[in-house]
Amino acid sequence: MGTVKAVLWGFLGVRRNADYQKDIASLNPVHIIGVGIVMALLFVLGLIALVHWIVP
């Protein structure tokens, strides 16, 4: 869950330096990359679904 939270903060681009340093020390980079790819895919699919819902 900490990895998901760190990736979501990264998507927003808002993160305190102390929290960033703590994440770097404790989280696995492979997990961060995997969660980031999944979150980006979900974001793109959500945008596609929204466009198809608005524009018939």
C-alpha positions in Angstrom: 0.0 0.0 0.0 2.9 2.3 0.7 4.1 1.8 -2.9 0.7 2.8 -4.3 0.6 5.9 -2.2 4.1 6.9 -3.3 3.2 6.4 -6.9 0.0 8.4 -6.6 2.0 11.3 -5.0 4.5 11.0 -7.8 1.7 11.3 -10.4 0.6 14.5 -8.7 4.2 15.8 -8.4 3.7 16.9 -4.9 5.9 15.3 -2.3 8.0 16.5 0.6 11.7 15.8 0.4 11.7 13.9 3.7 8.9 11.6 2.5 10.7 11.1 -0.8 13.9 10.1 0.9 12.0 7.7 3.2 10.4 6.1 0.2 13.7 5.7 -1.6 15.2 4.0 1.4 12.3 1.6 2.1 10.5 0.8 -1.2 11.6 -1.7 -3.9 12.2 0.1 -7.2 10.8 -2.9 -9.2 7.5 -2.6 -7.3 7.4 1.2 -7.9 7.9 0.7 -11.7 5.2 -2.1 -11.8 2.7 -0.1 -9.9 3.5 3.0 -12.0 2.8 1.1 -15.2 -0.4 -0.3 -13.9 -1.6 3.1 -12.6 -0.7 4.8 -15.9 -2.6 2.1 -17.8 -5.7 2.5 -15.6 -5.5 6.3 -16.1 -5.4 6.0 -19.9 -8.2 3.4 -19.9 -10.3 5.7 -17.6 -9.8 8.6 -20.0 -10.8 6.4 -23.0 -13.9 5.3 -21.1 -14.8 8.8 -20.2 -14.5 10.0 -23.8 -16.6 7.1 -25.0 -19.2 7.9 -22.4 -19.4 11.6 -23.2 -19.2 11.3 -27.0 -21.5 8.6 -28.2 
